[in-house]
Amino acid sequence: MRVSVSNYLTNQQIEEIVDKVIKKVWERVVAFGLVLVFAFVLVSLELNKAKADEVNTITPQEFVETVVAVPGKAKDFAQSEWQKTKEYQAESWADMKAQFISTKEKITNLFVKK
């Protein structure tokens, strides 16, 4: 049985076919990606619209109460921070004192004959 050469594809023909297939696949991948991006943008816009539709009204009385409460809250915050700072400093000084005593004993022991 004799096979004719015309039944086989050349390397160039194979490369052209592969290039066409790859191009078609990438076109579909890009199209699918664009659909996903469009869907994401659409959902994001709808969610933001839902947030914008929420109405949060503040009465003048609530506004005044909030403004009046600010100095008290600031004072309480400052006092609690001041107290935390004093406690931290007391702990730090006690730790530093213990370390100093330990270091002093180690140094004096260097010069003591045994």
C-alpha positions, -999 to +999 in steps of 0.1 A: +000+000+000+014+032-010+007+065+009+009+096-010+026+127+004-004+149-002-022+131+028+002+146+053+002+182+067+034+202+066+048+218+097+038+252+085+002+240+081+002+225+115+015+257+131-012+277+113-039+254+126-025+255+161-023+293+160-059+296+148-071+273+176-051+292+202-065+325+189-101+312+192-095+299+227-080+332+238-109+351+222-134+331+243-113+335+275-112+372+270-149+374+263-157+353+294-133+376+315-151+407+302-184+392+312-171+385+347-157+420+351-190+435+338-210+413+363-187+423+391-191+460+383-228+457+380-231+439+414-208+465+430-229+494+417-261+478+429-247+472+464-235+509+466-270+520+454-285+499+482-263+517+507-271+551+494-308+544+497-305+539+534-317+571+551-302+579+585-318+610+599-306+628+629-329+650+649-317+684+661-319+671+697-297+641+689-272+664+672-271+687+702-267+658+726-238+644+705-220+677+704-225+683+741-211+648+749-178+654+730-159+673+757-169+647+784-158+619+762-125+636+754-119+642+791-127+606+800-103+594+772-075+617+784-079+606+820-079+569+811-048+574+789-031+594+817-038+565+842-025+539+818+007+559+812+013+563+850+008+525+855+031+517+826+058+540+839+055+526+875+060+491+861+089+502+839+106+520+868+102+489+890+117+467+863+145+491+856+153+492+894+154+454+896+177+452+865+200+479+880+203+460+912+211+428+894+237+446+871+253+463+901+257+429+920+272+413+889+297+441+885+307+441+922+311+404+921+337+408+894+360+426+918+354+405+949+381+378+956+368+344+962 
